[in-house]
Amino acid sequence: MDFYQMAGKMAVGSRLRKLSDILTENAAKVYDVYQVDLEPRWFPVFYTLAKTEGLGVMEIAQSIGQSHASVSQIIKKMKKKGLIAEVKDEADGRRSVVELSAKGKEVSEKLEQQMIDVKSASEELLSEMQYDMWKSIEEMEFLLEQRSLFDRVMAKRKEREVQKVKIVDYHAKYQNDFKRLNIEWIEAYFKVEKTDLLYLDNPKSYIIDKGGHIFFAEYDGEIVGTCALAKMDDETFELAKMGVSPKAQGKKIGWLLGQACIDKAKALGTKRIFLESNTRLVPAINLYHKLGFQKVTGPPSPYERANIQMELIL
């Protein structure tokens, strides 16, 4: 079976490269017939200089949509062929620009006849196609500028891995995980306080038995995240003790835990969820904002590290 039939749209880059190789091979034959001493891949740079003299490397790169390094290499090769010359910019003597040399201008004149035939043949080819490839390429370039293929792949990877995350309720067997995950992040940024240990060493008596809940995130059979919903009064719960293992970050585990707490609070008829954090924890603060929390000013915190309070009205 043909590779492209097996791989399908996953091989879009390879398929376009194959098409590019076919067109480049044909272009080389065309240059040879018209006796134009120019490599096909030089054409964008050469044509740009033929239409606008005295350009810097960066200006050319931006014009043709190629990297500065790639254009620099092409210019070096074209200079070696004697097709371009480096001169001082008339507007700024401290700046060097490139332009076609006398030999380059001769090649440009010979290229004119070739371009007439190539343009006509290309238009004929495109007209024979069922779909407008030129517009499709423009559309793909536009879409990739909005969101790269790399970003799209990473998003799909995250979506797939999120499916492997399971949110489970508190069980005595997870007590060590509850403490481990929280100690891990606290010690990474701050110091463990006495109030922390009261909750981390006795989660059942300080949280569960008082009407609260603790959730855990399981990934590939391992507990990698946790978050508590501690009851403050009949109308308010506190979102507390959220911790996600560094090796499991990037899988939306914090979001899933936070959402599980919010859903539980709603089911219990709670009107408000309160939390305390520290502005150094930028990813956590961003997560809370995404979950709908807003900054508020509340009573003094029992934690030294807390410098921001937030709430979510349900």
C-alpha positions as CSV (number, residue, x, y, z in Angstrom):
1,M,0.0,0.0,0.0
2,D,1.1,3.6,-0.8
3,F,2.7,5.4,2.2
4,Y,0.4,8.4,1.8
5,Q,-2.7,6.2,1.7
6,M,-1.6,4.5,4.9
7,A,-0.5,7.7,6.8
8,G,-3.4,9.9,5.5
9,K,-3.6,13.5,6.6
10,M,-1.1,12.9,9.3
11,A,1.6,13.2,6.6
12,V,0.4,16.5,5.2
13,G,3.9,18.0,5.6
14,S,5.6,15.1,3.8
15,R,3.0,15.2,1.1
16,L,3.6,18.9,0.4
17,R,7.3,18.3,0.5
18,K,6.9,15.5,-2.1
19,L,4.9,17.9,-4.3
20,S,7.6,20.6,-3.8
21,D,10.3,18.2,-4.8
22,I,8.4,17.3,-8.0
23,L,7.9,21.0,-8.9
24,T,11.5,21.9,-8.0
25,E,12.8,19.1,-10.3
26,N,10.7,20.3,-13.1
27,A,11.7,23.9,-12.5
28,A,15.4,22.9,-12.7
29,K,14.7,21.5,-16.2
30,V,12.9,24.7,-17.2
31,Y,15.9,26.8,-16.1
32,D,18.2,24.6,-18.1
33,V,16.1,24.9,-21.3
34,Y,15.9,28.7,-21.0
35,Q,19.6,28.8,-20.2
36,V,19.0,30.8,-17.0
37,D,21.8,30.1,-14.5
38,L,19.7,30.2,-11.4
39,E,18.7,27.5,-8.9
40,P,15.0,27.2,-8.3
41,R,15.2,27.8,-4.6
42,W,16.9,31.1,-5.2
43,F,14.0,32.5,-7.2
44,P,12.1,34.3,-4.4
45,V,15.2,36.2,-3.3
46,F,16.2,36.9,-6.9
47,Y,12.8,38.0,-8.0
48,T,12.4,40.3,-5.0
49,L,15.7,42.0,-5.7
50,A,14.8,42.3,-9.4
51,K,11.7,44.2,-8.5
52,T,13.1,46.2,-5.5
53,E,16.8,47.0,-5.4
54,G,18.8,47.8,-2.3
55,L,17.2,45.5,0.4
56,G,18.6,44.2,3.7
57,V,18.5,40.5,4.5
58,M,15.8,40.9,7.0
59,E,13.6,42.9,4.6
60,I,14.0,40.1,2.0
61,A,13.2,37.4,4.6
62,Q,10.1,39.2,5.7
63,S,9.0,39.7,2.1
64,I,9.2,36.1,1.1
65,G,8.3,34.5,4.4
66,Q,11.6,32.7,5.0
67,S,14.0,32.7,7.9
68,H,16.9,35.2,8.1
69,A,19.4,32.3,8.2
70,S,17.9,30.7,5.1
71,V,18.0,34.0,3.1
72,S,21.6,34.7,4.3
73,Q,22.7,31.3,2.9
74,I,21.0,31.9,-0.4
75,I,22.6,35.4,-0.7
76,K,26.0,33.9,0.0
77,K,25.6,31.4,-2.9
78,M,24.2,34.1,-5.2
79,K,27.2,36.4,-4.4
80,K,29.6,33.5,-5.2
81,K,27.8,33.2,-8.6
82,G,28.3,36.9,-9.1
83,L,24.5,37.5,-9.3
84,I,24.3,40.1,-6.5
85,A,26.5,42.8,-5.0
86,E,26.6,44.3,-1.5
87,V,26.5,48.1,-1.4
88,K,26.0,50.8,1.2
89,D,22.5,52.0,1.8
90,E,22.1,55.5,0.2
91,A,19.8,56.6,3.0
92,D,22.0,55.2,5.8
93,G,25.7,54.8,5.0
94,R,26.2,52.6,8.1
95,R,23.9,49.9,6.7
96,S,24.7,47.4,3.9
97,V,22.1,46.2,1.4
98,V,22.2,43.8,-1.5
99,E,21.1,44.4,-5.1
100,L,21.5,42.6,-8.5
101,S,24.9,42.9,-10.1
102,A,25.3,43.6,-13.8
103,K,25.4,39.8,-14.4
104,G,22.3,39.4,-12.2
105,K,20.4,42.0,-14.3
106,E,21.4,40.1,-17.5
107,V,20.0,36.9,-16.0
108,S,16.8,38.9,-15.0
109,E,16.3,39.9,-18.6
110,K,16.6,36.3,-19.8
111,L,14.2,35.2,-17.0
112,E,11.4,37.4,-18.3
113,Q,10.7,35.1,-21.2
114,Q,10.8,32.1,-19.0
115,M,8.4,33.6,-16.5
116,I,5.8,34.4,-19.3
117,D,5.7,30.7,-20.2
118,V,5.8,29.4,-16.6
119,K,3.0,31.7,-15.6
120,S,0.8,30.5,-18.5
121,A,1.6,26.9,-17.8
122,S,0.9,27.2,-14.1
123,E,-2.4,28.9,-14.7
124,E,-3.4,26.2,-17.1
125,L,-2.5,23.5,-14.5
126,L,-4.4,25.2,-11.7
127,S,-7.5,25.7,-14.0
128,E,-7.5,21.9,-14.7
129,M,-7.9,21.2,-11.0
130,Q,-11.2,20.6,-9.3
131,Y,-10.2,22.7,-6.3
132,D,-8.5,26.0,-6.2
133,M,-5.1,25.0,-4.7
134,W,-3.8,28.5,-4.6
135,K,-6.6,29.7,-2.4
136,S,-6.3,26.5,-0.3
137,I,-2.6,27.2,0.3
138,E,-3.3,30.8,1.3
139,E,-6.0,29.6,3.7
140,M,-3.7,27.0,5.2
141,E,-1.0,29.6,5.7
142,F,-3.4,31.9,7.4
143,L,-4.8,29.2,9.7
144,L,-1.3,28.1,10.7
145,E,-0.4,31.7,11.5
146,Q,-3.4,31.9,13.8
147,R,-2.5,28.6,15.4
148,S,0.6,26.5,14.5
149,L,0.4,22.8,13.8
150,F,2.7,22.2,16.8
151,D,0.2,24.0,19.1
152,R,-2.7,21.9,17.5
153,V,-0.8,18.7,18.1
154,M,0.0,19.6,21.8
155,A,-3.7,20.4,22.3
156,K,-4.8,17.0,20.9
157,R,-2.1,15.4,23.1
158,K,-3.6,17.1,26.2
159,E,-7.1,16.1,25.2
160,R,-6.1,12.5,24.8
161,E,-4.2,12.4,28.1
162,V,-7.0,14.1,30.0
163,Q,-9.2,11.1,29.1
164,K,-6.8,9.0,31.2
165,V,-7.3,11.1,34.3
166,K,-9.8,9.8,36.8
167,I,-11.2,11.9,39.7
168,V,-11.9,9.9,42.8
169,D,-13.2,10.6,46.3
170,Y,-11.3,10.5,49.5
171,H,-10.3,7.1,51.0
172,A,-8.0,6.4,53.9
173,K,-5.5,4.7,51.6
174,Y,-4.9,8.1,49.9
175,Q,-4.0,10.0,53.1
176,N,-0.3,9.8,52.5
177,D,-0.8,11.0,49.0
178,F,-2.8,14.0,50.3
179,K,0.1,15.0,52.5
180,R,2.9,14.1,50.0
181,L,1.4,16.2,47.1
182,N,0.8,19.3,49.3
183,I,4.2,19.1,51.1
184,E,5.8,18.9,47.6
185,W,4.4,22.2,46.3
186,I,4.6,24.1,49.6
187,E,8.3,23.3,50.2
188,A,9.0,24.2,46.6
189,Y,7.9,27.8,47.2
190,F,7.4,28.4,50.9
191,K,7.7,26.7,54.3
192,V,5.3,24.2,55.8
193,E,3.3,25.9,58.6
194,K,1.6,24.4,61.7
195,T,-1.9,25.0,60.2
196,D,-0.8,22.9,57.1
197,L,0.1,19.9,59.3
198,L,-3.2,20.0,61.2
199,Y,-5.0,19.4,57.9
200,L,-2.4,17.2,56.2
201,D,-2.0,14.8,59.1
202,N,-5.7,14.7,60.0
203,P,-7.7,15.2,56.8
204,K,-10.6,13.0,57.9
205,S,-11.2,14.8,61.2
206,Y,-10.4,18.3,60.0
207,I,-12.1,18.2,56.6
208,I,-14.3,15.1,55.9
209,D,-15.9,14.8,59.4
210,K,-16.8,18.5,59.3
211,G,-18.8,18.1,56.1
212,G,-16.0,18.7,53.7
213,H,-14.7,16.6,50.8
214,I,-11.4,15.7,49.3
215,F,-10.8,14.7,45.7
216,F,-7.9,12.9,44.1
217,A,-6.7,12.7,40.5
218,E,-5.5,9.3,39.3
219,Y,-3.4,9.0,36.2
220,D,-2.1,5.7,34.9
221,G,-2.9,4.1,38.2
222,E,-1.0,6.7,40.3
223,I,-2.4,9.5,42.5
224,V,-0.9,12.7,41.0
225,G,-3.2,15.4,42.3
226,T,-5.6,16.4,45.1
227,C,-7.9,19.2,46.2
228,A,-10.0,19.7,49.3
229,L,-13.4,21.4,49.8
230,A,-13.4,22.4,53.5
231,K,-16.7,23.6,55.0
232,M,-16.5,27.1,56.5
233,D,-20.2,27.6,57.3
234,D,-23.6,26.6,55.9
235,E,-23.2,28.8,52.9
236,T,-19.4,28.7,52.3
237,F,-16.8,26.1,51.4
238,E,-13.1,26.8,51.1
239,L,-11.2,25.4,48.1
240,A,-7.9,24.3,49.8
241,K,-4.9,22.1,49.6
242,M,-4.8,21.8,45.8
243,G,-1.6,20.1,44.7
244,V,-0.5,18.5,41.4
245,S,2.6,16.5,41.0
246,P,5.1,18.3,38.6
247,K,5.4,15.2,36.5
248,A,1.7,15.3,35.8
249,Q,1.3,19.0,35.1
250,G,0.0,20.1,31.7
251,K,-2.8,17.5,31.7
252,K,-5.5,19.9,33.0
253,I,-5.5,18.0,36.3
254,G,-5.8,21.2,38.3
255,W,-8.8,22.2,36.2
256,L,-10.5,18.8,36.7
257,L,-10.0,18.9,40.4
258,G,-11.2,22.5,40.7
259,Q,-14.3,21.7,38.6
260,A,-15.0,18.6,40.7
261,C,-15.0,20.8,43.8
262,I,-17.3,23.4,42.2
263,D,-19.7,20.7,41.0
264,K,-19.8,19.2,44.5
265,A,-20.4,22.6,46.1
266,K,-23.3,23.3,43.7
267,A,-24.8,19.9,44.5
268,L,-24.8,20.7,48.2
269,G,-26.5,24.0,47.6
270,T,-23.5,26.1,48.6
271,K,-23.7,29.8,47.7
272,R,-20.0,30.6,47.8
273,I,-16.5,29.1,47.5
274,F,-13.6,30.9,49.1
275,L,-9.8,30.4,48.7
276,E,-6.5,31.8,49.7
277,S,-3.3,31.7,47.7
278,N,-0.1,33.6,46.9
279,T,0.5,35.7,43.8
280,R,3.8,33.9,43.2
281,L,1.8,30.9,42.1
282,V,1.0,32.4,38.7
283,P,-0.3,29.2,37.1
284,A,-2.6,28.6,40.1
285,I,-4.0,32.1,40.1
286,N,-4.6,31.9,36.3
287,L,-6.5,28.6,36.9
288,Y,-8.7,30.1,39.6
289,H,-9.6,33.0,37.3
290,K,-10.5,30.4,34.6
291,L,-12.7,28.6,37.1
292,G,-14.5,31.9,37.7
293,F,-12.9,33.1,41.0
294,Q,-12.5,36.8,41.6
295,K,-10.2,38.7,44.1
296,V,-11.8,39.8,47.3
297,T,-10.7,41.1,50.7
298,G,-11.6,38.7,53.5
299,P,-10.6,38.2,57.2
300,P,-6.9,37.7,58.2
301,S,-5.5,34.4,57.0
302,P,-4.0,31.8,59.3
303,Y,-1.3,31.3,56.7
304,E,1.8,33.5,56.5
305,R,2.2,32.8,52.8
306,A,-1.3,33.9,51.8
307,N,-1.4,37.3,50.1
308,I,-4.5,37.0,47.9
309,Q,-8.1,35.9,48.7
310,M,-10.6,34.9,46.0
311,E,-14.2,33.8,45.8
312,L,-16.7,32.2,43.5
313,I,-20.4,33.0,43.9
314,L,-22.5,30.1,42.8
